[in-house]
Amino acid sequence: MVKIVWTSRSLTDLEEIGDYISRDSHNYAMLTLEKLIETAKLIETNPLIGRVVPEVKQTNIREIITGNYRIIYQISNKGFAYVLTIHHSSRLFSNNPAFKKNK
């Protein structure tokens, strides 16, 4: 069992997702956020549930896909799983601030 830690980036992602969807439907925004959070809770009991993120190719960085979203998390060897970002699948992954390369 691992403890889930939501990074500031992932919390910002949730807020932005909620804000965007609530423009059309507050109820659907709440349902979407609840679904994302509930899906992330699956990591607590089974940290290897997600697949390795293909763009990163590190075995400790994984993703669970739910609906149009990729919940990307990192497993630490100290009993934590850090939710790094919630990424909408229609966006280019290379533009995700959580994984931008510093030039």
Residue pairs with C-beta under 8 A, 6 or more apart in sequence:
1 44
1 45
1 79
2 43
2 44
2 47
2 75
2 79
2 80
2 81
3 44
3 79
3 80
3 81
4 40
4 41
4 43
4 44
4 73
4 80
4 81
4 82
4 83
5 80
5 81
5 82
5 83
6 14
6 83
7 82
7 83
7 84
7 85
7 98
9 84
9 85
9 97
9 98
10 83
10 84
10 85
10 86
13 85
13 86
13 87
14 33
14 36
14 37
14 86
17 29
17 32
17 33
17 36
17 69
17 86
17 88
18 29
18 30
18 32
18 33
19 29
20 29
21 28
21 29
21 32
22 29
32 67
35 66
35 67
36 66
36 69
36 71
36 86
39 64
39 66
39 71
40 64
40 71
40 73
40 83
42 49
42 64
43 49
43 50
43 64
43 73
43 81
43 83
44 81
47 62
47 75
47 81
48 62
48 75
49 62
49 64
50 62
50 63
50 64
50 71
50 73
51 62
51 63
52 58
52 59
52 61
52 62
53 61
53 62
53 63
53 70
53 72
55 93
55 94
55 99
56 99
60 74
60 75
60 76
61 72
61 73
61 74
61 75
61 84
62 72
62 73
62 74
62 75
63 70
63 71
63 72
63 73
64 70
64 71
64 73
65 71
65 89
68 88
68 89
68 90
69 86
69 87
69 88
69 89
70 86
70 87
70 88
70 89
71 83
71 86
72 83
72 84
72 85
72 86
72 87
72 98
73 81
73 82
73 83
73 84
74 81
74 82
74 84
75 81
76 82
84 98
85 96
85 97
85 98
85 99
87 93
87 96
87 98
93 99
94 100
